[in-house]
Amino acid sequence: MRSIVLILMVIAGVVFAGSVMLMSPKGGLGVALGGVSSSNEYGSKKSLESTLKKTATASLVVFLMTAIALPYIS
């Protein structure tokens, strides 16, 4: 059971970090990792932005719940 919680915690952490990097205001993941940005770096993608915020929030909640529950699981 503990290994399942640890795996879930790692997956939630990676998803959270990726979604936060994609929400970068200057071009997304390429710029966040040191790459070159696209030509349309200030374009508005409201549905994608909303989806990324929901994904980041959900993965943060899962990460925090697993982090709090981990010491109590044998």
TIGULO-735412 format. One record per residue (C-alpha): x, y, z; residue number from 1; residue in one letter. Coordinates in steps of 0.5 Angstrom, whole numbers. Layout:
REM residues N
<site><east>X</east><north>Y</north><up>Z</up><lumke>NUM</lumke><lumlum>A</lumlum></site>
...
This chain:
REM residues 74
<site><east>0</east><north>0</north><up>0</up><lumke>1</lumke><lumlum>M</lumlum></site>
<site><east>6</east><north>5</north><up>2</up><lumke>2</lumke><lumlum>R</lumlum></site>
<site><east>9</east><north>4</north><up>-5</up><lumke>3</lumke><lumlum>S</lumlum></site>
<site><east>2</east><north>5</north><up>-9</up><lumke>4</lumke><lumlum>I</lumlum></site>
<site><east>2</east><north>12</north><up>-5</up><lumke>5</lumke><lumlum>V</lumlum></site>
<site><east>9</east><north>14</north><up>-6</up><lumke>6</lumke><lumlum>L</lumlum></site>
<site><east>8</east><north>12</north><up>-14</up><lumke>7</lumke><lumlum>I</lumlum></site>
<site><east>2</east><north>17</north><up>-14</up><lumke>8</lumke><lumlum>L</lumlum></site>
<site><east>5</east><north>22</north><up>-10</up><lumke>9</lumke><lumlum>M</lumlum></site>
<site><east>11</east><north>22</north><up>-15</up><lumke>10</lumke><lumlum>V</lumlum></site>
<site><east>6</east><north>22</north><up>-21</up><lumke>11</lumke><lumlum>I</lumlum></site>
<site><east>2</east><north>28</north><up>-18</up><lumke>12</lumke><lumlum>A</lumlum></site>
<site><east>8</east><north>32</north><up>-17</up><lumke>13</lumke><lumlum>G</lumlum></site>
<site><east>11</east><north>31</north><up>-24</up><lumke>14</lumke><lumlum>V</lumlum></site>
<site><east>4</east><north>33</north><up>-27</up><lumke>15</lumke><lumlum>V</lumlum></site>
<site><east>4</east><north>39</north><up>-22</up><lumke>16</lumke><lumlum>F</lumlum></site>
<site><east>11</east><north>41</north><up>-24</up><lumke>17</lumke><lumlum>A</lumlum></site>
<site><east>9</east><north>40</north><up>-32</up><lumke>18</lumke><lumlum>G</lumlum></site>
<site><east>3</east><north>44</north><up>-31</up><lumke>19</lumke><lumlum>S</lumlum></site>
<site><east>6</east><north>50</north><up>-28</up><lumke>20</lumke><lumlum>V</lumlum></site>
<site><east>11</east><north>50</north><up>-33</up><lumke>21</lumke><lumlum>M</lumlum></site>
<site><east>6</east><north>50</north><up>-38</up><lumke>22</lumke><lumlum>L</lumlum></site>
<site><east>3</east><north>56</north><up>-35</up><lumke>23</lumke><lumlum>M</lumlum></site>
<site><east>9</east><north>61</north><up>-36</up><lumke>24</lumke><lumlum>S</lumlum></site>
<site><east>7</east><north>67</north><up>-39</up><lumke>25</lumke><lumlum>P</lumlum></site>
<site><east>12</east><north>68</north><up>-44</up><lumke>26</lumke><lumlum>K</lumlum></site>
<site><east>12</east><north>62</north><up>-48</up><lumke>27</lumke><lumlum>G</lumlum></site>
<site><east>11</east><north>55</north><up>-44</up><lumke>28</lumke><lumlum>G</lumlum></site>
<site><east>15</east><north>49</north><up>-43</up><lumke>29</lumke><lumlum>L</lumlum></site>
<site><east>20</east><north>51</north><up>-48</up><lumke>30</lumke><lumlum>G</lumlum></site>
<site><east>22</east><north>58</north><up>-45</up><lumke>31</lumke><lumlum>V</lumlum></site>
<site><east>21</east><north>55</north><up>-38</up><lumke>32</lumke><lumlum>A</lumlum></site>
<site><east>27</east><north>49</north><up>-40</up><lumke>33</lumke><lumlum>L</lumlum></site>
<site><east>31</east><north>54</north><up>-43</up><lumke>34</lumke><lumlum>G</lumlum></site>
<site><east>29</east><north>53</north><up>-50</up><lumke>35</lumke><lumlum>G</lumlum></site>
<site><east>27</east><north>58</north><up>-56</up><lumke>36</lumke><lumlum>V</lumlum></site>
<site><east>20</east><north>61</north><up>-55</up><lumke>37</lumke><lumlum>S</lumlum></site>
<site><east>15</east><north>61</north><up>-61</up><lumke>38</lumke><lumlum>S</lumlum></site>
<site><east>13</east><north>67</north><up>-65</up><lumke>39</lumke><lumlum>S</lumlum></site>
<site><east>6</east><north>68</north><up>-62</up><lumke>40</lumke><lumlum>N</lumlum></site>
<site><east>9</east><north>68</north><up>-55</up><lumke>41</lumke><lumlum>E</lumlum></site>
<site><east>3</east><north>73</north><up>-52</up><lumke>42</lumke><lumlum>Y</lumlum></site>
<site><east>-3</east><north>69</north><up>-55</up><lumke>43</lumke><lumlum>G</lumlum></site>
<site><east>-9</east><north>68</north><up>-51</up><lumke>44</lumke><lumlum>S</lumlum></site>
<site><east>-11</east><north>61</north><up>-50</up><lumke>45</lumke><lumlum>K</lumlum></site>
<site><east>-17</east><north>61</north><up>-45</up><lumke>46</lumke><lumlum>K</lumlum></site>
<site><east>-19</east><north>54</north><up>-45</up><lumke>47</lumke><lumlum>S</lumlum></site>
<site><east>-12</east><north>51</north><up>-45</up><lumke>48</lumke><lumlum>L</lumlum></site>
<site><east>-11</east><north>56</north><up>-39</up><lumke>49</lumke><lumlum>E</lumlum></site>
<site><east>-17</east><north>54</north><up>-35</up><lumke>50</lumke><lumlum>S</lumlum></site>
<site><east>-15</east><north>47</north><up>-36</up><lumke>51</lumke><lumlum>T</lumlum></site>
<site><east>-8</east><north>47</north><up>-34</up><lumke>52</lumke><lumlum>L</lumlum></site>
<site><east>-11</east><north>51</north><up>-28</up><lumke>53</lumke><lumlum>K</lumlum></site>
<site><east>-15</east><north>46</north><up>-26</up><lumke>54</lumke><lumlum>K</lumlum></site>
<site><east>-10</east><north>40</north><up>-27</up><lumke>55</lumke><lumlum>T</lumlum></site>
<site><east>-5</east><north>44</north><up>-23</up><lumke>56</lumke><lumlum>A</lumlum></site>
<site><east>-10</east><north>45</north><up>-17</up><lumke>57</lumke><lumlum>T</lumlum></site>
<site><east>-12</east><north>37</north><up>-18</up><lumke>58</lumke><lumlum>A</lumlum></site>
<site><east>-5</east><north>35</north><up>-18</up><lumke>59</lumke><lumlum>S</lumlum></site>
<site><east>-3</east><north>39</north><up>-12</up><lumke>60</lumke><lumlum>L</lumlum></site>
<site><east>-9</east><north>37</north><up>-8</up><lumke>61</lumke><lumlum>V</lumlum></site>
<site><east>-7</east><north>29</north><up>-9</up><lumke>62</lumke><lumlum>V</lumlum></site>
<site><east>0</east><north>31</north><up>-8</up><lumke>63</lumke><lumlum>F</lumlum></site>
<site><east>-2</east><north>34</north><up>-1</up><lumke>64</lumke><lumlum>L</lumlum></site>
<site><east>-7</east><north>29</north><up>1</up><lumke>65</lumke><lumlum>M</lumlum></site>
<site><east>-1</east><north>23</north><up>0</up><lumke>66</lumke><lumlum>T</lumlum></site>
<site><east>4</east><north>27</north><up>3</up><lumke>67</lumke><lumlum>A</lumlum></site>
<site><east>0</east><north>28</north><up>9</up><lumke>68</lumke><lumlum>I</lumlum></site>
<site><east>-3</east><north>21</north><up>9</up><lumke>69</lumke><lumlum>A</lumlum></site>
<site><east>4</east><north>18</north><up>8</up><lumke>70</lumke><lumlum>L</lumlum></site>
<site><east>7</east><north>17</north><up>15</up><lumke>71</lumke><lumlum>P</lumlum></site>
<site><east>0</east><north>14</north><up>17</up><lumke>72</lumke><lumlum>Y</lumlum></site>
<site><east>1</east><north>8</north><up>12</up><lumke>73</lumke><lumlum>I</lumlum></site>
<site><east>4</east><north>2</north><up>14</up><lumke>74</lumke><lumlum>S</lumlum></site>
